């Protein structure tokens, strides 16, 4: 077991009323801390994160820096300096919340505008030496089916390729917390 991981949880819960999800994330954070990890939870609902405009200034005019000024400026270093980045969200209309998706769209400055061929596909080149391992934690809604889960997992696996990383796990909040903790401890 490798203790002492620096873990960042991007919490895409859009509703204060969703206590089940929030309580799970809080409990998971506490448990991870108790077993020796440093955990920072970023509640996206409490942050100002503007929608990406697709201006590409982050590649052309201000390389590596988004021209939009909001809370992503303080989130970017946390994403790059952690060992494990957990994307956490309730599923809404077959995908992660708009909060989480918006923050993902804003991660484009973390990549170079140049491409490499990885597994016979074009993917972004690294801008930084270190990118975190990725994890995915989801809460199903009453319409979520297996196909929704497969699509979401596949998109995050593809995101991991652009992060020059891997999607280490994909879990539902109804899965065993002990199993999830063991997977994280074994990273």
C-alpha beads as a LAMMPS data file, in Angstrom:
LAMMPS data file: protein, C-alpha beads

187 atoms
186 bonds

1 atom types
1 bond types

-500.0 500.0 xlo xhi
-500.0 500.0 ylo yhi
-500.0 500.0 zlo zhi

Masses

1 110.0

Atoms # bond

1 1 1 0.000 0.000 0.000
2 1 1 1.242 3.458 -0.919
3 1 1 -0.079 5.820 1.725
4 1 1 -0.106 9.555 1.559
5 1 1 -1.650 10.206 -1.849
6 1 1 -2.640 13.760 -2.616
7 1 1 -6.266 13.384 -3.745
8 1 1 -8.475 16.061 -5.266
9 1 1 -12.202 15.403 -5.578
10 1 1 -14.037 17.564 -8.101
11 1 1 -17.534 17.441 -6.654
12 1 1 -20.065 18.128 -9.410
13 1 1 -23.128 17.877 -7.148
14 1 1 -25.357 20.741 -8.358
15 1 1 -27.948 20.527 -5.586
16 1 1 -27.644 21.199 -1.864
17 1 1 -30.756 19.047 -1.519
18 1 1 -28.907 15.953 -2.753
19 1 1 -27.710 14.985 0.717
20 1 1 -27.148 11.316 -0.186
21 1 1 -24.445 12.224 -2.698
22 1 1 -22.928 14.973 -0.554
23 1 1 -22.869 12.784 2.560
24 1 1 -21.171 9.997 0.584
25 1 1 -18.470 12.358 -0.736
26 1 1 -17.903 13.828 2.735
27 1 1 -17.688 10.361 4.288
28 1 1 -15.307 9.144 1.594
29 1 1 -13.094 12.205 2.126
30 1 1 -13.015 11.566 5.875
31 1 1 -12.187 7.868 5.430
32 1 1 -9.422 8.585 2.919
33 1 1 -7.947 11.123 5.343
34 1 1 -8.124 8.621 8.226
35 1 1 -6.144 6.044 6.235
36 1 1 -3.370 8.547 5.541
37 1 1 -4.232 10.438 2.373
38 1 1 -4.459 14.186 1.927
39 1 1 -7.873 14.997 0.446
40 1 1 -9.145 18.246 -0.962
41 1 1 -12.758 18.400 -2.022
42 1 1 -13.661 21.128 -4.495
43 1 1 -17.398 21.783 -4.455
44 1 1 -18.007 23.140 -7.940
45 1 1 -21.450 24.483 -6.984
46 1 1 -19.686 26.979 -4.726
47 1 1 -17.252 28.125 -7.408
48 1 1 -17.553 30.541 -10.279
49 1 1 -16.631 28.605 -13.396
50 1 1 -17.460 30.256 -16.683
51 1 1 -18.276 28.313 -19.828
52 1 1 -15.363 27.786 -22.221
53 1 1 -15.734 30.130 -25.193
54 1 1 -13.582 28.051 -27.513
55 1 1 -11.394 31.096 -28.233
56 1 1 -8.171 29.005 -28.074
57 1 1 -6.353 31.903 -26.396
58 1 1 -5.012 29.311 -23.947
59 1 1 -3.090 27.794 -26.846
60 1 1 -2.278 30.850 -28.958
61 1 1 -2.231 34.146 -27.031
62 1 1 -1.683 33.039 -23.421
63 1 1 -0.237 29.499 -23.680
64 1 1 -1.354 27.375 -20.758
65 1 1 -3.510 30.122 -19.265
66 1 1 -7.210 30.552 -19.850
67 1 1 -8.207 34.126 -20.656
68 1 1 -11.377 33.750 -18.573
69 1 1 -10.813 34.877 -15.005
70 1 1 -12.730 32.863 -12.436
71 1 1 -12.149 30.128 -9.845
72 1 1 -10.494 27.810 -12.365
73 1 1 -7.348 29.875 -11.775
74 1 1 -7.098 28.383 -8.274
75 1 1 -8.323 24.937 -9.367
76 1 1 -5.755 24.351 -12.147
77 1 1 -2.743 23.950 -9.808
78 1 1 -4.722 21.572 -7.598
79 1 1 -5.526 19.393 -10.628
80 1 1 -1.923 19.230 -11.728
81 1 1 -0.365 18.721 -8.307
82 1 1 -2.500 15.858 -7.060
83 1 1 -1.757 12.165 -7.452
84 1 1 -5.405 11.192 -7.936
85 1 1 -8.151 13.345 -9.418
86 1 1 -11.634 11.998 -8.725
87 1 1 -14.439 13.284 -10.904
88 1 1 -17.604 12.928 -8.787
89 1 1 -21.111 13.647 -9.992
90 1 1 -24.718 12.617 -9.895
91 1 1 -25.856 11.481 -13.321
92 1 1 -28.295 13.895 -14.929
93 1 1 -29.947 13.176 -18.268
94 1 1 -27.496 10.367 -19.020
95 1 1 -24.265 12.212 -18.224
96 1 1 -22.369 13.956 -15.445
97 1 1 -23.691 17.266 -14.146
98 1 1 -23.256 20.452 -16.156
99 1 1 -20.991 21.741 -13.361
100 1 1 -18.538 18.896 -13.795
101 1 1 -18.715 19.007 -17.597
102 1 1 -18.063 22.772 -17.604
103 1 1 -14.964 22.312 -15.448
104 1 1 -13.754 19.518 -17.746
105 1 1 -14.168 21.762 -20.792
106 1 1 -12.013 24.353 -19.073
107 1 1 -9.106 21.890 -18.672
108 1 1 -7.958 22.378 -22.268
109 1 1 -5.171 24.828 -21.241
110 1 1 -3.522 21.905 -19.442
111 1 1 -2.749 20.331 -22.826
112 1 1 -0.634 21.494 -25.732
113 1 1 -2.242 22.420 -29.063
114 1 1 0.063 19.865 -30.690
115 1 1 -0.860 16.254 -31.218
116 1 1 0.788 12.875 -30.864
117 1 1 -0.336 9.534 -32.148
118 1 1 -1.314 7.233 -29.305
119 1 1 -2.828 3.856 -30.205
120 1 1 -3.247 5.032 -33.821
121 1 1 -5.251 8.096 -32.717
122 1 1 -4.437 11.773 -32.434
123 1 1 -4.219 13.021 -28.853
124 1 1 -2.926 16.204 -27.253
125 1 1 0.731 16.452 -26.318
126 1 1 1.720 17.028 -22.705
127 1 1 2.161 20.550 -21.427
128 1 1 3.362 19.373 -17.999
129 1 1 5.510 16.493 -16.771
130 1 1 2.952 15.238 -14.260
131 1 1 -0.733 14.496 -14.692
132 1 1 -2.803 12.720 -12.050
133 1 1 -4.379 9.313 -12.230
134 1 1 -8.123 9.718 -12.743
135 1 1 -11.068 8.182 -10.915
136 1 1 -14.801 8.417 -11.506
137 1 1 -17.529 8.335 -8.864
138 1 1 -21.170 8.503 -9.943
139 1 1 -24.669 8.490 -8.510
140 1 1 -27.336 6.966 -10.733
141 1 1 -30.701 8.618 -11.159
142 1 1 -33.906 6.716 -11.796
143 1 1 -33.426 6.753 -15.595
144 1 1 -29.761 5.652 -15.634
145 1 1 -29.162 2.384 -17.436
146 1 1 -26.092 0.258 -18.207
147 1 1 -25.580 1.973 -21.557
148 1 1 -25.398 5.405 -19.856
149 1 1 -22.761 4.073 -17.453
150 1 1 -20.738 2.540 -20.293
151 1 1 -20.809 5.784 -22.299
152 1 1 -19.742 7.884 -19.312
153 1 1 -16.936 5.490 -18.428
154 1 1 -15.749 5.426 -22.044
155 1 1 -15.652 9.247 -22.239
156 1 1 -13.588 9.418 -19.058
157 1 1 -11.238 6.726 -20.354
158 1 1 -10.741 8.925 -23.428
159 1 1 -10.202 11.950 -21.177
160 1 1 -7.499 9.994 -19.355
161 1 1 -5.648 9.409 -22.638
162 1 1 -5.483 13.175 -23.222
163 1 1 -4.284 13.546 -19.629
164 1 1 -1.492 11.054 -20.375
165 1 1 -2.923 9.066 -17.516
166 1 1 -5.410 6.298 -16.881
167 1 1 -8.891 5.965 -15.495
168 1 1 -8.040 3.919 -12.437
169 1 1 -11.615 3.212 -11.354
170 1 1 -15.248 3.916 -12.075
171 1 1 -17.652 3.373 -9.169
172 1 1 -21.179 4.143 -8.136
173 1 1 -21.828 5.554 -4.675
174 1 1 -23.830 2.375 -4.018
175 1 1 -20.671 0.269 -4.458
176 1 1 -18.686 -0.841 -1.445
177 1 1 -16.704 2.049 0.044
178 1 1 -14.223 -0.497 1.423
179 1 1 -13.536 -1.809 -2.092
180 1 1 -13.030 1.731 -3.386
181 1 1 -10.655 2.607 -0.526
182 1 1 -8.649 -0.568 -1.205
183 1 1 -8.343 0.349 -4.901
184 1 1 -7.140 3.843 -4.006
185 1 1 -4.694 2.488 -1.401
186 1 1 -3.205 0.225 -4.062
187 1 1 -2.510 2.971 -6.607

Bonds

1 1 1 2
2 1 2 3
3 1 3 4
4 1 4 5
5 1 5 6
6 1 6 7
7 1 7 8
8 1 8 9
9 1 9 10
10 1 10 11
11 1 11 12
12 1 12 13
13 1 13 14
14 1 14 15
15 1 15 16
16 1 16 17
17 1 17 18
18 1 18 19
19 1 19 20
20 1 20 21
21 1 21 22
22 1 22 23
23 1 23 24
24 1 24 25
25 1 25 26
26 1 26 27
27 1 27 28
28 1 28 29
29 1 29 30
30 1 30 31
31 1 31 32
32 1 32 33
33 1 33 34
34 1 34 35
35 1 35 36
36 1 36 37
37 1 37 38
38 1 38 39
39 1 39 40
40 1 40 41
41 1 41 42
42 1 42 43
43 1 43 44
44 1 44 45
45 1 45 46
46 1 46 47
47 1 47 48
48 1 48 49
49 1 49 50
50 1 50 51
51 1 51 52
52 1 52 53
53 1 53 54
54 1 54 55
55 1 55 56
56 1 56 57
57 1 57 58
58 1 58 59
59 1 59 60
60 1 60 61
61 1 61 62
62 1 62 63
63 1 63 64
64 1 64 65
65 1 65 66
66 1 66 67
67 1 67 68
68 1 68 69
69 1 69 70
70 1 70 71
71 1 71 72
72 1 72 73
73 1 73 74
74 1 74 75
75 1 75 76
76 1 76 77
77 1 77 78
78 1 78 79
79 1 79 80
80 1 80 81
81 1 81 82
82 1 82 83
83 1 83 84
84 1 84 85
85 1 85 86
86 1 86 87
87 1 87 88
88 1 88 89
89 1 89 90
90 1 90 91
91 1 91 92
92 1 92 93
93 1 93 94
94 1 94 95
95 1 95 96
96 1 96 97
97 1 97 98
98 1 98 99
99 1 99 100
100 1 100 101
101 1 101 102
102 1 102 103
103 1 103 104
104 1 104 105
105 1 105 106
106 1 106 107
107 1 107 108
108 1 108 109
109 1 109 110
110 1 110 111
111 1 111 112
112 1 112 113
113 1 113 114
114 1 114 115
115 1 115 116
116 1 116 117
117 1 117 118
118 1 118 119
119 1 119 120
120 1 120 121
121 1 121 122
122 1 122 123
123 1 123 124
124 1 124 125
125 1 125 126
126 1 126 127
127 1 127 128
128 1 128 129
129 1 129 130
130 1 130 131
131 1 131 132
132 1 132 133
133 1 133 134
134 1 134 135
135 1 135 136
136 1 136 137
137 1 137 138
138 1 138 139
139 1 139 140
140 1 140 141
141 1 141 142
142 1 142 143
143 1 143 144
144 1 144 145
145 1 145 146
146 1 146 147
147 1 147 148
148 1 148 149
149 1 149 150
150 1 150 151
151 1 151 152
152 1 152 153
153 1 153 154
154 1 154 155
155 1 155 156
156 1 156 157
157 1 157 158
158 1 158 159
159 1 159 160
160 1 160 161
161 1 161 162
162 1 162 163
163 1 163 164
164 1 164 165
165 1 165 166
166 1 166 167
167 1 167 168
168 1 168 169
169 1 169 170
170 1 170 171
171 1 171 172
172 1 172 173
173 1 173 174
174 1 174 175
175 1 175 176
176 1 176 177
177 1 177 178
178 1 178 179
179 1 179 180
180 1 180 181
181 1 181 182
182 1 182 183
183 1 183 184
184 1 184 185
185 1 185 186
186 1 186 187
